[in-house]
Structure formats: C-alpha cells, structure tokens
C-alpha cells in the first residue's frame, strides 16, 4: 500500500503527512526505513516539512518501508 501527501512533521519514530483530502496521518518509521530522493538514498533528517512524499508501507500496512521524496510544496 502507498500513501501520498505532504510532510507535516518527522522525527526518529514517525512521519506525519497531510493527505490530499486535508486529513493528517501519522506513520511509524522502522529502523530500516529507506529514504530516497530520486535515485539517491538520504537520511531522515534531510526530509523537511512541506516536502511531497510517497510512502510505501511494509507488509503490516502500518510501518513505512520506503519514503520517496519529491519537491517541496509551494502552496503555503
């Protein structure tokens, strides 16, 4: 399952995103969650609020397995 949205907050334990319908969703991060910008792996601390993301959930459909980072939202 995938979730698309805009990063609201992120810390070592979870990422909170605002979905297209305006609702927020908090997704737990695993120790092995991978963060990708294009083809490059980045660290979680490089993901900033306002960034557009696609989150691929692990088999449990709860924990983030991959977080793909797009461009920062310009609608502020």
Residue, then its C-alpha position, 0 to 999 in steps of 0.5 A: x500500500x502507498x500513501x501520498x501527501x505532504x510532510x507535516x512533521x518527522x522525527x526518529x519514530x514517525x512521519x506525519x503527512x497531510x493527505x490530499x483530502x486535508x486529513x493528517x496521518x501519522x506513520x511509524x518509521x522502522x529502523x530500516x526505513x529507506x529514504x530516497x530522493x530520486x535515485x539517491x538514498x538520504x537520511x531522515x533528517x534531510x526530509x523537511x516539512x512541506x516536502x511531497x512524499x510517497x510512502x510505501x508501507x511494509x507488509x503490516x500496512x502500518x510501518x513505512x518501508x520506503x519514503x520517496x521524496x519529491x519537491x517541496x510544496x509551494x502552496x503555503 
